[in-house]
Amino acid sequence: MENAELIKEISKKIGTLKLNRPEKRNALSPSLLVELHLTLKKWEEEDSVRAVVITGNSDKSFSAGYDITAIPTDLTPEALEILKTDNPLDLALDSIKNFPFPVIAMINGYCFGAGLNLAMCCDIRIGADHIKVGMPPAKLGIIYHPEGLKQFIEVIGMAKAREIFFTGHTYQGSEVKNMRLVDHLVPISDLSGTVYRMAEEISKNAPLSLKGIKKIINMIGKHPFLESEDMMEAETLIAEAFNSDDLKEGQTAFIEKRKPVFTGK
């Protein structure tokens, strides 16, 4: 549905989520965030995608931030039940960060506040060279929540996180790349092609490898020195992949000089 707040598409095992509130510069409403969470949960349960792209449904805005004025309407009973007990922003950000396969933020315009936080929760960020990004809480008299600050520190480091939050500065052009807010900055005409080439390359890799590597990276993000319980889980994931049919297929394809066909088993 083109009038939906979140447009969902799947093609070649690549899922795309388009933030679709152009009249609000794609500001994140509670209903949009719950729908994003439920979609990722469904895709995980169905095991239907191997990479996800999140973007804004225009060249002008990725997301202007959290829409504190939005009133949830037309929600499903499941979504209404979720809103009774969970913070929709925390729920959506956690769903992105812990989705089992890689998530790419395709940043295509204004990206501020919670919108930029959403991008920080993605595994890879690719932006068009016209984007403007920033974190304005200090200009609004807001103290940003610890988990959000932690997500920025994980991606860009302590020093740059201090600068971004203390100044509330709007970054554009090469500044965005220099502050590590994106991994790649490309002309707008190349943005979609660059993102989907990477997503397709990711999607063709071994599913167990992708899931295991992402899970272990997230563990290290929480505890740089893995606790014994985390180490045991990591070793289990490694053993599962080592004994998989996909490993045999990858080795055989390498010897036969062809592209592997992975099944996730």
Residue frames relative to the residue before (quaternion, step in Angstrom):
aa qw qx qy qz dx dy dz
M 1.0000 0.0000 0.0000 0.0000 0.00 0.00 0.00
E 0.3868 -0.7570 0.4801 0.2162 3.58 -0.63 1.16
N 0.6882 0.4624 -0.2901 0.4780 3.62 1.19 -0.44
A 0.4616 0.6739 -0.4530 0.3572 3.60 1.25 0.09
E 0.5628 -0.6099 0.4360 0.3481 3.58 -1.14 0.59
L 0.7709 0.1705 -0.0965 0.6060 3.57 1.18 -0.57
I 0.1780 -0.7795 0.5952 0.0797 3.58 -0.64 1.15
K 0.1314 -0.8181 0.5597 0.0133 3.56 -0.76 1.13
E 0.0436 0.7953 -0.6004 0.0719 3.56 -0.88 0.99
I 0.0788 -0.7633 0.6369 0.0746 3.57 -1.20 0.57
S 0.1365 0.7699 -0.6132 0.1123 3.57 -0.89 0.98
K 0.8487 -0.0102 -0.0251 0.5282 3.58 -0.81 1.02
K 0.6636 -0.5342 0.2784 0.4436 3.57 1.02 0.93
I 0.5661 0.5219 -0.4096 0.4893 3.58 1.23 0.52
G 0.1924 -0.7858 0.5795 0.0987 3.56 -0.70 1.09
T 0.1273 -0.7857 0.6020 0.0635 3.57 -0.98 0.85
L 0.0970 -0.7647 0.6362 0.0328 3.54 -0.99 0.96
K 0.0918 -0.8098 0.5792 0.0149 3.57 -0.59 1.18
L 0.3463 -0.7124 0.5757 0.2026 3.55 -0.74 1.12
N 0.0364 -0.8579 0.5083 -0.0663 3.58 -0.51 1.19
R 0.4196 0.6309 -0.5474 0.3554 3.55 0.36 1.33
P 0.0660 -0.8690 0.4877 0.0506 3.61 0.72 1.04
E 0.6278 0.5468 -0.3443 0.4340 3.58 1.07 -0.66
K 0.7356 0.3369 -0.1983 0.5533 3.59 1.27 -0.38
R 0.4743 -0.6726 0.4227 0.3795 3.59 1.28 0.36
N 0.6222 -0.5939 0.3080 0.4065 3.54 1.07 0.91
A 0.1779 0.7769 -0.5727 0.1916 3.58 1.01 0.79
L 0.4830 -0.7116 0.4523 0.2363 3.53 -1.02 0.93
S 0.1550 -0.7851 0.5964 0.0620 3.56 -0.48 1.22
P 0.6479 -0.5121 0.3771 0.4192 3.61 -1.18 0.39
S 0.6743 0.4990 -0.3113 0.4465 3.60 0.90 -0.86
L 0.6259 0.5215 -0.3377 0.4714 3.61 1.03 -0.73
L 0.6754 0.5075 -0.2967 0.4453 3.57 0.91 -0.93
V 0.6472 0.4987 -0.3222 0.4781 3.59 1.00 -0.80
E 0.6454 0.5176 -0.3208 0.4612 3.59 0.99 -0.80
L 0.6188 0.5310 -0.3372 0.4705 3.58 1.05 -0.74
H 0.6486 0.5178 -0.3037 0.4679 3.57 0.95 -0.91
L 0.6969 0.4775 -0.2816 0.4550 3.59 0.82 -0.98
T 0.6322 0.5296 -0.3351 0.4555 3.59 1.06 -0.70
L 0.6727 0.4784 -0.3040 0.4755 3.58 0.88 -0.89
K 0.6151 0.5394 -0.3379 0.4653 3.58 1.06 -0.72
K 0.6581 0.5038 -0.2986 0.4732 3.59 0.98 -0.89
W 0.6663 0.4998 -0.3069 0.4606 3.60 0.89 -0.91
E 0.6296 0.5201 -0.3362 0.4691 3.57 1.06 -0.71
E 0.6768 0.4951 -0.2956 0.4576 3.59 0.87 -0.92
E 0.7043 0.4505 -0.2589 0.4837 3.58 1.00 -0.82
D 0.2444 -0.7841 0.5198 0.2353 3.57 1.27 -0.44
S 0.3272 0.8113 -0.4213 0.2393 3.55 1.10 0.83
V 0.7767 0.2624 -0.1652 0.5483 3.62 1.18 -0.29
R 0.3000 -0.7522 0.5635 0.1631 3.56 -1.27 0.49
A 0.7659 0.0621 -0.0747 0.6356 3.56 1.34 -0.10
V 0.1913 -0.7757 0.5943 0.0919 3.56 -1.15 0.68
V 0.1525 -0.7501 0.6370 0.0917 3.55 -1.12 0.79
I 0.0966 -0.7707 0.6280 0.0479 3.58 -0.91 0.97
T 0.1197 0.7984 -0.5754 0.1311 3.58 -0.78 1.02
G 0.4927 -0.6029 0.5175 0.3548 3.53 -1.35 0.01
N 0.4669 -0.7067 0.4619 0.2629 3.56 -1.06 0.71
S 0.7069 0.3046 -0.2976 0.5647 3.57 0.92 1.03
D 0.5515 -0.6053 0.4500 0.3564 3.58 -1.25 0.24
K 0.6258 0.5899 -0.3247 0.3936 3.59 1.25 -0.27
S 0.8327 0.0816 -0.0027 0.5477 3.59 1.02 -0.69
F 0.2839 -0.6607 0.6663 0.1973 3.48 -1.19 0.78
S 0.6896 -0.3767 0.2398 0.5701 3.57 0.72 -1.11
A 0.3860 -0.7451 0.5061 0.1994 3.55 -0.90 0.99
G 0.7167 -0.4096 0.2570 0.5025 3.60 1.26 -0.04
Y 0.6941 -0.4437 0.3510 0.4451 3.56 -1.27 -0.39
D 0.3012 -0.7603 0.5519 0.1633 3.57 -0.86 0.96
I 0.1976 -0.8224 0.5259 0.0901 3.56 -0.08 1.32
T 0.6530 0.5274 -0.3179 0.4410 3.61 1.22 -0.32
A 0.5291 0.6629 -0.4053 0.3410 3.58 1.23 -0.35
I 0.1958 -0.7559 0.6169 0.0985 3.55 -1.01 0.91
P 0.4419 -0.7120 0.4688 0.2792 3.61 -0.62 1.05
T 0.0553 0.7841 -0.6152 0.0612 3.57 -0.89 0.99
D 0.8345 0.2141 -0.1536 0.4839 3.55 -1.29 0.41
L 0.3288 0.7580 -0.5007 0.2580 3.56 1.00 0.81
T 0.5055 -0.6140 0.5122 0.3243 3.53 -1.18 0.60
P 0.6442 -0.5070 0.3818 0.4270 3.64 -1.16 0.37
E 0.6306 0.5372 -0.3380 0.4466 3.60 1.02 -0.76
A 0.6708 0.4919 -0.2965 0.4691 3.58 0.95 -0.88
L 0.6389 0.5268 -0.3256 0.4564 3.58 0.98 -0.81
E 0.6421 0.5219 -0.3185 0.4625 3.57 1.00 -0.81
I 0.6352 0.5333 -0.3217 0.4567 3.58 1.01 -0.83
L 0.6793 0.5130 -0.2960 0.4333 3.59 0.92 -0.91
K 0.5742 0.5974 -0.3793 0.4117 3.59 1.20 -0.39
T 0.8165 0.2715 -0.1011 0.4993 3.57 1.04 -0.74
D 0.7800 0.3378 -0.1635 0.5007 3.63 1.12 -0.55
N 0.4546 -0.6283 0.5553 0.3004 3.54 -1.23 0.60
P 0.4219 -0.7516 0.4310 0.2671 3.64 -0.44 1.11
L 0.6316 0.5281 -0.3462 0.4497 3.60 1.04 -0.69
D 0.6591 0.4974 -0.3101 0.4713 3.59 0.87 -0.92
L 0.6423 0.5449 -0.3158 0.4369 3.56 0.99 -0.89
A 0.6940 0.4759 -0.2764 0.4643 3.59 0.88 -0.96
L 0.6642 0.5031 -0.3137 0.4553 3.59 0.90 -0.89
D 0.6528 0.5060 -0.3097 0.4710 3.57 1.00 -0.82
S 0.6354 0.5349 -0.3292 0.4492 3.59 1.03 -0.75
I 0.6446 0.5032 -0.3158 0.4813 3.58 1.05 -0.76
K 0.6910 0.4978 -0.2892 0.4371 3.55 0.77 -1.05
N 0.7885 0.3258 -0.1565 0.4976 3.58 0.96 -0.85
F 0.3429 0.7003 -0.5436 0.3105 3.60 1.17 0.34
P 0.5356 -0.7003 0.3559 0.3099 3.62 -0.73 0.99
F 0.7522 0.3245 -0.2004 0.5373 3.60 1.16 -0.47
P 0.6777 -0.5278 0.3225 0.3977 3.61 -1.17 0.47
V 0.1771 -0.7618 0.6188 0.0734 3.53 -1.14 0.84
I 0.1654 -0.7861 0.5924 0.0605 3.58 -0.87 1.03
A 0.2524 -0.7268 0.6161 0.1687 3.58 -0.97 0.89
M 0.1316 -0.7627 0.6301 0.0634 3.58 -0.75 1.09
I 0.1126 -0.8481 0.5176 0.0143 3.56 0.03 1.36
N 0.0013 -0.8516 0.5138 -0.1039 3.52 -0.44 1.29
G 0.8066 0.0974 -0.0982 0.5747 3.60 0.89 0.86
Y 0.8082 -0.1840 0.1655 0.5343 3.57 -1.10 -0.66
C 0.0523 0.7856 -0.6121 0.0736 3.56 -0.96 0.93
F 0.1752 0.8175 -0.5142 0.1914 3.57 -0.04 1.31
G 0.8543 0.2070 -0.1194 0.4616 3.52 -1.33 0.35
A 0.8420 -0.0580 0.0739 0.5312 3.54 -0.85 -1.02
G 0.5723 0.5779 -0.3837 0.4374 3.59 1.17 -0.44
L 0.6643 0.4674 -0.2933 0.5042 3.56 1.02 -0.80
N 0.5995 0.5470 -0.3523 0.4660 3.59 1.08 -0.69
L 0.6194 0.5347 -0.3355 0.4668 3.59 1.02 -0.80
A 0.6596 0.5023 -0.3084 0.4664 3.58 0.94 -0.86
M 0.6321 0.5398 -0.3307 0.4469 3.60 1.05 -0.74
C 0.6526 0.5149 -0.3143 0.4586 3.60 1.15 -0.55
C 0.5611 0.5746 -0.3932 0.4477 3.57 1.26 -0.23
D 0.5730 -0.6200 0.4183 0.3351 3.57 -1.18 0.52
I 0.7860 0.0966 -0.0168 0.6104 3.57 1.10 -0.73
R 0.1388 -0.7808 0.6057 0.0646 3.57 -1.07 0.81
I 0.0066 0.7736 -0.6326 0.0368 3.56 -0.82 1.06
G 0.0664 -0.8398 0.5387 -0.0126 3.57 -0.68 1.10
A 0.4904 -0.6019 0.5338 0.3350 3.52 -1.30 0.41
D 0.5738 -0.6556 0.3747 0.3172 3.57 -1.06 0.74
H 0.6323 0.5238 -0.3498 0.4511 3.63 1.23 0.05
I 0.4568 0.7332 -0.4343 0.2552 3.60 1.23 -0.17
K 0.1765 -0.7314 0.6466 0.1260 3.51 -1.35 0.48
V 0.0001 -0.8198 0.5705 -0.0498 3.57 -0.78 1.03
G 0.1898 0.7884 -0.5748 0.1098 3.55 -1.19 0.48
M 0.2968 -0.7145 0.6037 0.1922 3.52 -1.39 0.27
P 0.1197 -0.8764 0.4657 0.0259 3.60 -0.10 1.30
P 0.2926 0.7970 -0.5096 0.1396 3.70 1.08 0.11
A 0.6730 0.5057 -0.3147 0.4385 3.61 0.89 -0.89
K 0.6472 0.5043 -0.3184 0.4748 3.60 1.15 -0.51
L 0.7142 0.4286 -0.2336 0.5016 3.57 1.29 -0.37
G 0.5148 -0.6556 0.4086 0.3718 3.59 1.28 -0.03
I 0.5165 0.6397 -0.4019 0.4031 3.57 1.23 0.51
I 0.2506 -0.7123 0.6297 0.1828 3.57 -1.13 0.70
Y 0.3603 -0.7650 0.4918 0.2076 3.57 -0.53 1.17
H 0.5570 -0.6543 0.4023 0.3159 3.55 -1.01 0.83
P 0.6471 -0.5831 0.3313 0.3626 3.63 -1.03 0.77
E 0.6558 0.5156 -0.3358 0.4375 3.60 0.89 -0.85
G 0.6397 0.5209 -0.3212 0.4651 3.57 1.04 -0.75
L 0.6383 0.5100 -0.3213 0.4789 3.59 0.97 -0.84
K 0.6345 0.5376 -0.3239 0.4511 3.57 0.98 -0.84
Q 0.6465 0.5280 -0.3245 0.4449 3.59 0.96 -0.83
F 0.6453 0.4972 -0.3181 0.4849 3.58 1.03 -0.72
I 0.6554 0.5199 -0.3166 0.4471 3.58 0.90 -0.93
E 0.6204 0.5521 -0.3378 0.4429 3.60 1.02 -0.79
V 0.7426 0.4283 -0.2216 0.4647 3.57 0.95 -0.91
I 0.8399 0.2215 -0.0815 0.4888 3.61 0.69 -1.04
G 0.5546 -0.6223 0.3945 0.3866 3.60 1.24 -0.12
M 0.6738 -0.5401 0.3450 0.3678 3.53 -1.25 0.55
A 0.6854 0.5134 -0.3073 0.4150 3.61 0.77 -1.03
K 0.7111 0.4422 -0.2714 0.4744 3.59 0.83 -0.95
A 0.5945 0.5460 -0.3663 0.4628 3.60 1.11 -0.59
R 0.6157 0.5397 -0.3447 0.4591 3.60 1.00 -0.78
E 0.6802 0.5000 -0.2986 0.4451 3.58 0.82 -1.00
I 0.6745 0.5156 -0.3026 0.4332 3.56 0.83 -1.02
F 0.7355 0.4194 -0.2392 0.4754 3.59 0.88 -0.93
F 0.6602 0.5126 -0.3235 0.4435 3.61 0.97 -0.74
T 0.7423 0.4128 -0.2307 0.4748 3.60 0.94 -0.85
G 0.2314 -0.7694 0.5543 0.2172 3.59 0.97 -0.81
H 0.3089 0.7988 -0.4652 0.2238 3.56 1.31 0.36
T 0.3517 -0.6910 0.5855 0.2365 3.56 -1.21 0.60
Y 0.1857 -0.8007 0.5656 0.0663 3.56 -0.67 1.14
Q 0.0667 0.7858 -0.6129 0.0492 3.54 -1.10 0.75
G 0.7713 0.3182 -0.2473 0.4927 3.56 -1.25 0.34
S 0.8384 -0.1707 0.1325 0.5004 3.55 -1.11 -0.75
E 0.5137 0.6444 -0.4218 0.3780 3.62 1.19 -0.41
V 0.6289 0.5617 -0.3394 0.4169 3.58 0.98 -0.85
K 0.6804 0.4609 -0.2763 0.4982 3.57 0.98 -0.88
N 0.6521 0.5310 -0.3207 0.4360 3.61 0.93 -0.86
M 0.6923 0.4448 -0.2684 0.5008 3.59 1.11 -0.64
R 0.4531 -0.7234 0.4109 0.3203 3.60 1.37 0.12
L 0.3742 0.7383 -0.4851 0.2820 3.57 1.16 0.50
V 0.7415 0.1457 -0.1535 0.6367 3.56 1.32 -0.23
D 0.4573 -0.6647 0.5173 0.2855 3.55 -1.24 0.50
H 0.7823 0.0807 -0.0236 0.6172 3.57 1.15 -0.69
L 0.1118 -0.7617 0.6362 0.0515 3.55 -1.11 0.81
V 0.0353 0.8240 -0.5574 0.0954 3.58 -0.54 1.19
P 0.6277 -0.5053 0.4054 0.4316 3.62 -1.21 0.30
I 0.6178 -0.5764 0.3812 0.3752 3.57 -1.07 0.74
S 0.6396 0.5447 -0.3321 0.4289 3.59 1.03 -0.72
D 0.7166 0.4245 -0.2398 0.4989 3.60 1.22 -0.49
L 0.4510 0.7475 -0.4278 0.2340 3.58 1.26 -0.32
S 0.7127 0.4548 -0.2786 0.4556 3.58 0.64 -1.07
G 0.6568 0.5192 -0.3149 0.4471 3.59 0.90 -0.89
T 0.6544 0.5176 -0.3069 0.4580 3.57 0.97 -0.89
V 0.6797 0.5006 -0.2874 0.4526 3.56 0.89 -0.98
Y 0.7442 0.4250 -0.2523 0.4493 3.58 0.73 -1.00
R 0.5581 0.5514 -0.4031 0.4711 3.61 1.17 -0.34
M 0.6677 0.4820 -0.3003 0.4813 3.57 0.96 -0.84
A 0.6467 0.5192 -0.3232 0.4557 3.59 0.94 -0.86
E 0.6608 0.4985 -0.3108 0.4672 3.59 0.97 -0.82
E 0.6252 0.5311 -0.3361 0.4628 3.58 1.02 -0.78
I 0.6465 0.5093 -0.3046 0.4795 3.57 1.00 -0.88
S 0.6946 0.5236 -0.2883 0.4004 3.57 0.81 -1.05
K 0.6655 0.5074 -0.3017 0.4568 3.58 1.19 -0.46
N 0.5580 0.6084 -0.3908 0.4072 3.59 1.26 -0.12
A 0.6930 -0.4975 0.3311 0.4033 3.55 -1.30 0.35
P 0.4770 -0.7084 0.4385 0.2799 3.63 -0.62 1.07
L 0.6630 0.5025 -0.3219 0.4520 3.59 0.89 -0.86
S 0.6281 0.5262 -0.3320 0.4674 3.58 1.08 -0.71
L 0.6594 0.5134 -0.3116 0.4522 3.58 0.87 -0.94
K 0.6871 0.4855 -0.2830 0.4605 3.57 0.85 -0.99
G 0.6847 0.4972 -0.2923 0.4456 3.57 0.88 -0.94
I 0.6618 0.5034 -0.3103 0.4607 3.58 0.94 -0.91
K 0.6625 0.4984 -0.3241 0.4557 3.60 0.89 -0.88
K 0.6528 0.5217 -0.3246 0.4431 3.58 0.92 -0.87
I 0.6794 0.4791 -0.2976 0.4694 3.59 0.92 -0.88
I 0.6085 0.5364 -0.3548 0.4649 3.61 1.02 -0.72
N 0.6643 0.4957 -0.3067 0.4680 3.60 0.95 -0.85
M 0.6015 0.5444 -0.3528 0.4663 3.59 1.10 -0.66
I 0.6740 0.4924 -0.2916 0.4672 3.57 0.89 -0.97
G 0.6048 0.5622 -0.3496 0.4426 3.58 1.11 -0.67
K 0.6825 0.4634 -0.2806 0.4907 3.57 1.07 -0.72
H 0.7989 0.0271 0.0416 0.5994 3.57 0.94 -0.96
P 0.3475 -0.7693 0.4923 0.2122 3.64 -0.17 1.23
F 0.7245 0.2587 -0.1899 0.6100 3.56 1.16 -0.63
L 0.3554 -0.7903 0.4578 0.1990 3.54 -0.20 1.31
E 0.4172 -0.6754 0.5503 0.2588 3.53 -1.02 0.86
S 0.6977 -0.5055 0.3003 0.4093 3.56 -1.21 0.51
E 0.6418 0.5298 -0.3318 0.4442 3.59 0.99 -0.78
D 0.6617 0.4928 -0.3001 0.4788 3.58 1.00 -0.86
M 0.6383 0.5303 -0.3255 0.4531 3.58 1.00 -0.83
M 0.6412 0.5182 -0.3262 0.4626 3.59 1.00 -0.78
E 0.6489 0.5065 -0.3164 0.4716 3.57 1.00 -0.82
A 0.6413 0.5243 -0.3212 0.4590 3.59 1.00 -0.84
E 0.6638 0.5016 -0.3029 0.4647 3.58 0.94 -0.87
T 0.6116 0.5378 -0.3420 0.4687 3.60 1.11 -0.66
L 0.6503 0.5122 -0.3092 0.4681 3.58 0.97 -0.88
I 0.6504 0.5180 -0.3094 0.4614 3.59 0.97 -0.88
A 0.6656 0.5019 -0.3011 0.4631 3.59 0.94 -0.90
E 0.6221 0.5459 -0.3369 0.4488 3.57 1.02 -0.80
A 0.6812 0.4736 -0.2860 0.4795 3.58 0.93 -0.90
F 0.6398 0.5467 -0.3248 0.4316 3.59 1.00 -0.83
N 0.7442 0.3853 -0.2072 0.5047 3.57 1.11 -0.71
S 0.4886 0.7080 -0.4010 0.3150 3.58 1.28 0.14
D 0.5986 -0.5342 0.4598 0.3806 3.51 -1.35 0.32
D 0.5997 0.5848 -0.3590 0.4118 3.58 1.10 -0.66
L 0.6206 0.5288 -0.3526 0.4592 3.60 1.03 -0.69
K 0.6511 0.5063 -0.3121 0.4715 3.57 0.94 -0.87
E 0.6502 0.5148 -0.3093 0.4655 3.58 1.00 -0.86
G 0.6525 0.5208 -0.3154 0.4512 3.59 0.96 -0.85
Q 0.6650 0.4958 -0.2966 0.4732 3.56 0.97 -0.86
T 0.6627 0.5080 -0.3034 0.4592 3.57 0.95 -0.90
A 0.6563 0.5125 -0.3074 0.4606 3.57 0.97 -0.89
F 0.6228 0.5370 -0.3374 0.4582 3.59 1.05 -0.75
I 0.6722 0.4913 -0.2911 0.4711 3.57 0.91 -0.93
E 0.7345 0.4182 -0.2232 0.4855 3.57 0.98 -0.89
K 0.3776 -0.7620 0.4527 0.2680 3.58 1.36 0.05
R 0.5354 0.5677 -0.4427 0.4417 3.56 0.80 1.07
K 0.5929 -0.5558 0.4305 0.3927 3.56 -1.27 0.19
P 0.4355 -0.7042 0.4866 0.2788 3.62 -0.88 0.87
V 0.2348 -0.7257 0.6268 0.1596 3.53 -1.29 0.48
F 0.1248 -0.8390 0.5290 0.0260 3.56 -0.13 1.32
T 0.2460 -0.7861 0.5560 0.1114 3.56 -1.12 0.72
G 0.4726 -0.6810 0.4393 0.3463 3.59 1.22 -0.26
K 0.6389 0.4976 -0.3302 0.4849 3.56 1.25 0.43
